[in-house]
């Protein structure tokens, strides 16, 4: 066997996991537990408050867009009305 192949076989040989490895992996994979209910409640209030603020902001943006559209429409209608009044005999 070639020395390179021997090194590869040694490097890739199966090695048993150290004692307690599975327990450490399972402990690390467990989701965190909420130990402070006040912190959990605060985070929930923050999330709800942020959501409500975002909805209000979206409503204000929509209102501004509607008002801009109304101003443009009113201007065009006034021009058409003036044009019709001027062209009538």
C-alpha positions, 0 to 999 in steps of 0.5 A, a space after each residue: 500500500 502506498 504511504 499516501 493511501 495509508 495516511 488517508 486510511 488512518 485519517 478517515 478511520 472510524 473513531 468512537 465518539 467520546 463519552 457523554 457526546 450524545 448528551 451534550 449534543 441533545 442538551 445544546 439542541 434543546 430550545 431555550 426555556 423562558 425562565 423570566 415570564 416578565 421578559 416573555 411578556 415584554 417581548 410579546 408587548 413589543 411585538 404587538 406594539 410594533 405590529 400596530 405601529 406598522 399598520 398605522 404607518 401603512 394606513 397613513 401612507 395609503 391615505 397620502 396616496 389617495 389624497 395625491 390621486 384626488 388632487 391630480 384627478 380634481 386638477 384634470 377635471 377642472 381643466 376639462 370643465 374649463 375647456 368644455 365651458 370655453 368651447 360651448 357656443 
